[in-house]
Amino acid sequence: MANMHVFYEIAKHATALPSNVLAGEYGAHMFSVLLDSDTDNGNLVAIGDWLSLDLFAEKAVTSFKGKIVEQMGNGNYLVLVEEPGDATLVYQVPVGAEEWTNTFKKESNLYNKAGDIVRTYELKKWDRFEVSKEAFDGEPEVGAAIASVANKKMVIG
């Protein structure tokens, strides 16, 4: 008699690495932001109203321009900030429960839930950060311009 199998599919989320962002070296602001909706690392949000101490509300980005300058060895894309506008980069250190299986611990399975407080990095011209293809609206390729942000994703074109 054959055993029954379980089919499950895990949504793939964007991953990021703020590898060369001035805010990561204390040259610009880092913010704590209360999320209004589910948000991946590598998404862009603007800083909204001050809520308390070091906590701000989330707001939609109104202006951002950049360029994809390289594809990294892990398949992610390196984004060069040309005009940061009011965008900040969401990056919360990805931590999964220790008892999870290796499949569940993959960084691309993790996201920041609505209501979470996350760290965001103020972006400056010439900053560079790495993101997976899930952080884009459109197909990323080296040399592509990033014209804006929609639903927290960078829009190609």
C-alpha positions in Angstrom: 0.0 0.0 0.0 1.4 3.4 -1.0 1.8 6.2 1.6 -0.2 9.4 1.1 1.8 12.6 0.4 1.4 16.1 1.5 1.7 18.9 -1.1 2.6 22.3 0.2 3.9 25.4 -1.5 5.6 28.2 0.3 5.3 31.7 -1.1 8.7 33.1 -2.1 9.5 36.5 -0.7 12.1 39.0 -1.6 15.5 38.9 0.2 18.0 41.7 0.6 21.4 42.7 1.9 22.2 46.4 2.7 25.8 45.7 1.7 26.9 49.3 0.9 24.4 51.6 2.4 25.7 54.6 4.3 23.0 54.2 7.0 24.6 50.8 7.9 27.8 52.6 8.8 26.0 55.4 10.9 26.3 57.9 8.1 22.6 58.3 7.7 19.4 57.6 9.7 18.0 54.2 10.5 14.3 54.1 11.4 12.0 51.8 13.3 8.8 51.6 11.3 5.4 50.1 12.2 4.2 48.1 9.1 0.7 48.6 7.8 0.9 45.5 5.6 3.1 42.4 5.0 6.5 43.5 3.8 9.5 41.7 2.5 13.1 42.6 3.2 14.3 44.7 0.2 11.0 46.5 -0.2 11.0 50.3 0.0 8.8 52.4 2.3 8.8 56.1 3.2 8.8 57.4 6.8 5.3 58.5 8.0 4.2 60.3 11.2 6.2 60.0 14.4 4.5 57.6 16.8 6.7 57.5 19.8 10.4 57.5 20.8 12.1 56.0 17.8 8.9 54.7 16.1 7.4 56.0 12.9 4.4 55.0 10.8 4.8 53.5 7.3 4.0 55.7 4.3 4.1 55.0 0.5 7.2 56.0 -1.4 6.6 59.0 -3.7 9.9 59.2 -5.4 12.9 56.9 -6.1 15.2 56.3 -9.0 18.0 53.7 -9.4 19.7 51.3 -11.7 20.5 47.6 -11.6 24.3 47.5 -12.1 25.2 43.9 -11.5 23.9 40.4 -11.0 25.5 38.8 -8.0 26.8 35.2 -7.8 23.8 34.2 -5.7 21.4 35.4 -8.5 20.4 38.6 -6.6 20.7 42.1 -8.2 22.8 45.0 -7.1 20.8 48.3 -7.1 22.6 51.6 -7.4 20.6 54.5 -5.8 20.6 57.5 -8.2 17.8 59.6 -6.6 16.7 58.3 -3.2 13.7 60.5 -2.9 11.8 59.6 0.3 12.5 55.8 0.1 14.0 53.8 2.9 15.2 50.2 2.5 13.4 47.6 4.7 15.8 45.1 6.2 15.1 43.1 9.3 17.7 40.5 10.2 16.1 37.2 9.0 15.6 34.8 11.8 13.5 31.6 11.7 12.7 29.3 14.6 15.6 26.9 15.4 13.3 23.9 15.3 12.2 24.6 11.8 13.4 22.3 9.0 16.1 23.7 6.6 13.4 24.1 4.0 11.4 26.4 6.2 14.5 28.3 7.3 15.3 29.6 3.8 15.5 33.4 3.9 13.1 33.6 0.9 10.4 32.0 3.0 10.5 34.7 5.6 8.7 38.1 5.6 7.7 40.9 7.9 4.1 40.7 9.0 1.7 43.7 9.2 2.0 45.1 12.7 5.7 44.2 13.0 8.2 46.9 13.8 11.1 46.7 11.4 14.3 48.6 10.8 14.7 50.7 7.6 17.8 52.3 6.2 17.7 55.9 4.9 19.0 55.8 1.3 21.6 58.2 -0.2 22.8 58.8 -3.7 25.5 56.2 -4.6 24.2 53.6 -2.0 24.2 50.1 -3.3 22.1 47.2 -1.9 21.4 43.7 -3.0 17.9 42.3 -3.6 16.3 39.2 -5.1 14.0 39.4 -8.2 10.9 39.3 -6.0 11.7 42.9 -4.9 10.9 44.2 -8.4 7.8 44.9 -10.4 8.9 43.8 -13.8 11.8 41.6 -15.0 15.1 42.7 -13.5 18.2 42.7 -15.8 21.6 44.4 -15.5 21.4 47.9 -16.9 17.7 48.3 -16.3 16.5 51.6 -14.8 14.2 51.7 -11.8 11.7 54.5 -12.4 9.6 54.4 -9.3 8.1 52.3 -6.5 4.7 50.7 -6.4 3.3 48.5 -3.6 6.7 48.7 -2.0 8.4 47.1 -5.1 10.9 48.8 -7.4 9.3 49.3 -10.8 11.5 48.5 -13.8 11.4 51.0 -16.7 
